[in-house]
Amino acid sequence: DGAARRPHPRRHRRHAHHCSLCNRCVLKYDHHCPWLANCVGFRNYGYFLLFLFWAFVGLLYAVVTGLPAFLAAFSSNGLASSQKQVVFMLLGYIMAFSLLLSVAFLFIYHCWLAATNQTTVESYTNRDADRHAKRIGQPFTTHTTSDGAETCFRSSGYAPRRH
């Protein structure tokens, strides 16, 4: 296909990254999501945040509604009739709670990235620049945000919010 070989416009070259898993360039590339089997970038980042939000809500619902049965399994007059049911209930609840914590952390992290106008790639690059600046004794470091603007701020690991 000739469209795949066409070079990106000059204004997008700085912001496009190549995904080795999809074998394509993605504008404002954030990461390759194994849950979605797709790259997350400029065109679908909002949908990715919605996916994380609704996954969090669904897991929170499962954990909250499963709590009475989880607690009843440990009481003397438990709901489960066999030891096998208690084990499966316990493992299922622990798995749902673990997934809830993981998805909550991922959702909060990506909300922070969106609020600071960074991608995951830029976050790691900026973190490394901060460490280097601290190591050589520079109180300030320069970061490049997604829109190409360079900002100068204290090397604290926090990127300022863009308005």
Short mmCIF file of the C-alpha atoms (twelve columns), coordinates in Angstrom:
data_MODEL
# 
_entry.id   MODEL 
# 
loop_
_atom_site.group_PDB 
_atom_site.id 
_atom_site.type_symbol 
_atom_site.label_atom_id 
_atom_site.label_alt_id 
_atom_site.label_comp_id 
_atom_site.label_asym_id 
_atom_site.label_seq_id 
_atom_site.Cartn_x 
_atom_site.Cartn_y 
_atom_site.Cartn_z 
_atom_site.pdbx_PDB_model_num 
ATOM 1   C CA . ASP A 1   0.000   0.000   0.000  1 
ATOM 2   C CA . GLY A 2   1.471   3.351   -1.047 1 
ATOM 3   C CA . ALA A 3   -0.073  5.213   1.892  1 
ATOM 4   C CA . ALA A 4   1.990   3.211   4.378  1 
ATOM 5   C CA . ARG A 5   5.257   4.311   2.719  1 
ATOM 6   C CA . ARG A 6   4.334   7.985   2.521  1 
ATOM 7   C CA . PRO A 7   6.408   10.068  4.973  1 
ATOM 8   C CA . HIS A 8   4.679   11.860  7.800  1 
ATOM 9   C CA . PRO A 9   4.191   15.594  7.485  1 
ATOM 10  C CA . ARG A 10  7.036   17.539  9.102  1 
ATOM 11  C CA . ARG A 11  4.862   18.724  11.991 1 
ATOM 12  C CA . HIS A 12  4.125   15.129  13.054 1 
ATOM 13  C CA . ARG A 13  7.608   13.614  12.813 1 
ATOM 14  C CA . ARG A 14  8.541   14.711  16.317 1 
ATOM 15  C CA . HIS A 15  5.419   13.192  17.859 1 
ATOM 16  C CA . ALA A 16  5.062   9.916   15.957 1 
ATOM 17  C CA . HIS A 17  6.654   6.734   17.272 1 
ATOM 18  C CA . HIS A 18  6.979   3.366   15.642 1 
ATOM 19  C CA . CYS A 19  5.308   0.426   17.399 1 
ATOM 20  C CA . SER A 20  7.296   -2.742  16.847 1 
ATOM 21  C CA . LEU A 21  4.302   -4.934  17.750 1 
ATOM 22  C CA . CYS A 22  1.860   -3.336  15.272 1 
ATOM 23  C CA . ASN A 23  4.591   -2.383  12.804 1 
ATOM 24  C CA . ARG A 24  3.142   1.089   12.214 1 
ATOM 25  C CA . CYS A 25  3.734   4.687   13.255 1 
ATOM 26  C CA . VAL A 26  1.348   6.134   15.822 1 
ATOM 27  C CA . LEU A 27  0.815   9.854   16.369 1 
ATOM 28  C CA . LYS A 28  1.435   10.823  20.016 1 
ATOM 29  C CA . TYR A 29  2.236   7.190   20.821 1 
ATOM 30  C CA . ASP A 30  1.628   6.285   24.452 1 
ATOM 31  C CA . HIS A 31  1.974   2.513   24.604 1 
ATOM 32  C CA . HIS A 32  0.873   -0.767  23.059 1 
ATOM 33  C CA . CYS A 33  -1.990  -2.105  25.147 1 
ATOM 34  C CA . PRO A 34  -2.166  -5.909  25.355 1 
ATOM 35  C CA . TRP A 35  -5.742  -5.743  26.717 1 
ATOM 36  C CA . LEU A 36  -6.934  -3.896  23.621 1 
ATOM 37  C CA . ALA A 37  -4.417  -5.540  21.247 1 
ATOM 38  C CA . ASN A 38  -3.813  -2.091  19.808 1 
ATOM 39  C CA . CYS A 39  -1.602  0.951   20.165 1 
ATOM 40  C CA . VAL A 40  -2.833  3.779   22.351 1 
ATOM 41  C CA . GLY A 41  -2.120  7.200   20.910 1 
ATOM 42  C CA . PHE A 42  -3.649  10.474  19.805 1 
ATOM 43  C CA . ARG A 43  -6.799  9.059   18.217 1 
ATOM 44  C CA . ASN A 44  -7.843  6.613   20.923 1 
ATOM 45  C CA . TYR A 45  -6.356  7.808   24.241 1 
ATOM 46  C CA . GLY A 46  -9.727  9.098   25.449 1 
ATOM 47  C CA . TYR A 47  -11.328 5.736   24.708 1 
ATOM 48  C CA . PHE A 48  -8.497  4.027   26.596 1 
ATOM 49  C CA . LEU A 49  -9.195  6.214   29.653 1 
ATOM 50  C CA . LEU A 50  -12.902 5.354   29.399 1 
ATOM 51  C CA . PHE A 51  -12.003 1.667   29.172 1 
ATOM 52  C CA . LEU A 52  -9.932  1.943   32.364 1 
ATOM 53  C CA . PHE A 53  -12.694 3.893   34.116 1 
ATOM 54  C CA . TRP A 54  -15.413 1.352   33.298 1 
ATOM 55  C CA . ALA A 55  -13.115 -1.568  34.121 1 
ATOM 56  C CA . PHE A 56  -12.534 0.079   37.516 1 
ATOM 57  C CA . VAL A 57  -16.285 0.602   38.040 1 
ATOM 58  C CA . GLY A 58  -17.068 -3.003  37.083 1 
ATOM 59  C CA . LEU A 59  -14.386 -4.425  39.371 1 
ATOM 60  C CA . LEU A 60  -15.466 -2.140  42.201 1 
ATOM 61  C CA . TYR A 61  -19.029 -3.411  41.780 1 
ATOM 62  C CA . ALA A 62  -17.819 -7.032  41.851 1 
ATOM 63  C CA . VAL A 63  -15.748 -6.458  44.984 1 
ATOM 64  C CA . VAL A 64  -18.475 -4.552  46.858 1 
ATOM 65  C CA . THR A 65  -21.295 -6.968  45.985 1 
ATOM 66  C CA . GLY A 66  -19.093 -10.004 46.658 1 
ATOM 67  C CA . LEU A 67  -18.034 -8.803  50.099 1 
ATOM 68  C CA . PRO A 68  -21.040 -10.205 52.037 1 
ATOM 69  C CA . ALA A 69  -20.562 -13.667 50.503 1 
ATOM 70  C CA . PHE A 70  -16.812 -13.447 51.143 1 
ATOM 71  C CA . LEU A 71  -17.386 -12.606 54.810 1 
ATOM 72  C CA . ALA A 72  -20.148 -15.218 55.176 1 
ATOM 73  C CA . ALA A 73  -17.772 -17.931 53.946 1 
ATOM 74  C CA . PHE A 74  -15.718 -17.454 57.128 1 
ATOM 75  C CA . SER A 75  -18.661 -17.496 59.546 1 
ATOM 76  C CA . SER A 76  -19.898 -20.691 61.205 1 
ATOM 77  C CA . ASN A 77  -23.207 -20.560 59.318 1 
ATOM 78  C CA . GLY A 78  -21.619 -19.768 55.938 1 
ATOM 79  C CA . LEU A 79  -23.454 -19.790 52.618 1 
ATOM 80  C CA . ALA A 80  -21.096 -22.258 50.974 1 
ATOM 81  C CA . SER A 81  -22.071 -25.881 51.411 1 
ATOM 82  C CA . SER A 82  -18.688 -27.410 50.670 1 
ATOM 83  C CA . GLN A 83  -15.039 -26.685 51.222 1 
ATOM 84  C CA . LYS A 84  -14.523 -26.533 47.449 1 
ATOM 85  C CA . GLN A 85  -17.010 -23.658 47.107 1 
ATOM 86  C CA . VAL A 86  -15.304 -21.721 49.880 1 
ATOM 87  C CA . VAL A 87  -11.912 -22.071 48.157 1 
ATOM 88  C CA . PHE A 88  -13.295 -20.915 44.788 1 
ATOM 89  C CA . MET A 89  -15.120 -18.006 46.411 1 
ATOM 90  C CA . LEU A 90  -11.986 -16.970 48.275 1 
ATOM 91  C CA . LEU A 91  -9.778  -17.172 45.158 1 
ATOM 92  C CA . GLY A 92  -12.319 -15.312 43.021 1 
ATOM 93  C CA . TYR A 93  -12.657 -12.507 45.538 1 
ATOM 94  C CA . ILE A 94  -8.894  -12.155 45.994 1 
ATOM 95  C CA . MET A 95  -8.459  -12.049 42.202 1 
ATOM 96  C CA . ALA A 96  -11.175 -9.388  41.772 1 
ATOM 97  C CA . PHE A 97  -9.683  -7.280  44.572 1 
ATOM 98  C CA . SER A 98  -6.170  -7.583  43.109 1 
ATOM 99  C CA . LEU A 99  -7.402  -6.576  39.661 1 
ATOM 100 C CA . LEU A 100 -9.289  -3.664  41.199 1 
ATOM 101 C CA . LEU A 101 -6.098  -2.331  42.782 1 
ATOM 102 C CA . SER A 102 -4.123  -2.797  39.560 1 
ATOM 103 C CA . VAL A 103 -6.694  -1.088  37.353 1 
ATOM 104 C CA . ALA A 104 -7.136  1.731   39.906 1 
ATOM 105 C CA . PHE A 105 -3.386  2.395   39.915 1 
ATOM 106 C CA . LEU A 106 -3.238  2.322   36.110 1 
ATOM 107 C CA . PHE A 107 -6.259  4.641   35.808 1 
ATOM 108 C CA . ILE A 108 -4.846  7.152   38.311 1 
ATOM 109 C CA . TYR A 109 -1.455  7.100   36.560 1 
ATOM 110 C CA . HIS A 110 -2.993  7.758   33.144 1 
ATOM 111 C CA . CYS A 111 -5.204  10.525  34.553 1 
ATOM 112 C CA . TRP A 112 -2.024  12.144  35.906 1 
ATOM 113 C CA . LEU A 113 -0.380  11.755  32.495 1 
ATOM 114 C CA . ALA A 114 -3.376  13.380  30.795 1 
ATOM 115 C CA . ALA A 115 -3.434  16.208  33.337 1 
ATOM 116 C CA . THR A 116 0.281   16.911  32.782 1 
ATOM 117 C CA . ASN A 117 0.015   16.541  28.982 1 
ATOM 118 C CA . GLN A 118 2.524   13.689  28.780 1 
ATOM 119 C CA . THR A 119 2.563   10.286  27.187 1 
ATOM 120 C CA . THR A 120 4.046   7.262   28.920 1 
ATOM 121 C CA . VAL A 121 7.116   7.540   26.691 1 
ATOM 122 C CA . GLU A 122 7.564   11.219  27.580 1 
ATOM 123 C CA . SER A 123 7.064   10.476  31.264 1 
ATOM 124 C CA . TYR A 124 9.964   8.015   31.268 1 
ATOM 125 C CA . THR A 125 12.118  10.375  29.185 1 
ATOM 126 C CA . ASN A 126 11.378  13.290  31.532 1 
ATOM 127 C CA . ARG A 127 12.084  11.142  34.586 1 
ATOM 128 C CA . ASP A 128 15.482  10.188  33.191 1 
ATOM 129 C CA . ALA A 129 16.223  13.853  32.399 1 
ATOM 130 C CA . ASP A 130 15.317  14.789  35.985 1 
ATOM 131 C CA . ARG A 131 17.636  12.156  37.392 1 
ATOM 132 C CA . HIS A 132 20.471  13.335  35.167 1 
ATOM 133 C CA . ALA A 133 19.884  16.989  36.142 1 
ATOM 134 C CA . LYS A 134 19.939  16.115  39.850 1 
ATOM 135 C CA . ARG A 135 23.069  14.008  39.421 1 
ATOM 136 C CA . ILE A 136 25.033  16.838  37.803 1 
ATOM 137 C CA . GLY A 137 23.628  19.469  40.179 1 
ATOM 138 C CA . GLN A 138 21.288  21.407  37.897 1 
ATOM 139 C CA . PRO A 139 18.236  22.716  39.771 1 
ATOM 140 C CA . PHE A 140 16.228  23.107  36.549 1 
ATOM 141 C CA . THR A 141 15.649  20.852  33.584 1 
ATOM 142 C CA . THR A 142 13.921  21.316  30.231 1 
ATOM 143 C CA . HIS A 143 11.131  18.974  29.169 1 
ATOM 144 C CA . THR A 144 9.411   18.689  25.829 1 
ATOM 145 C CA . THR A 145 5.671   18.153  26.082 1 
ATOM 146 C CA . SER A 146 3.397   16.438  23.580 1 
ATOM 147 C CA . ASP A 147 2.617   19.640  21.730 1 
ATOM 148 C CA . GLY A 148 6.312   20.336  21.126 1 
ATOM 149 C CA . ALA A 149 6.640   23.168  23.626 1 
ATOM 150 C CA . GLU A 150 9.699   23.077  25.821 1 
ATOM 151 C CA . THR A 151 9.124   23.992  29.425 1 
ATOM 152 C CA . CYS A 152 11.727  24.740  32.047 1 
ATOM 153 C CA . PHE A 153 10.948  23.812  35.634 1 
ATOM 154 C CA . ARG A 154 12.525  22.448  38.746 1 
ATOM 155 C CA . SER A 155 13.762  18.883  38.414 1 
ATOM 156 C CA . SER A 156 11.200  17.336  40.725 1 
ATOM 157 C CA . GLY A 157 9.635   14.733  38.447 1 
ATOM 158 C CA . TYR A 158 6.490   16.821  37.999 1 
ATOM 159 C CA . ALA A 159 5.538   18.290  34.663 1 
ATOM 160 C CA . PRO A 160 3.397   21.446  34.878 1 
ATOM 161 C CA . ARG A 161 -0.172  21.434  33.649 1 
ATOM 162 C CA . ARG A 162 -0.592  22.980  30.226 1 
ATOM 163 C CA . HIS A 163 -3.521  25.376  29.627 1 
# 
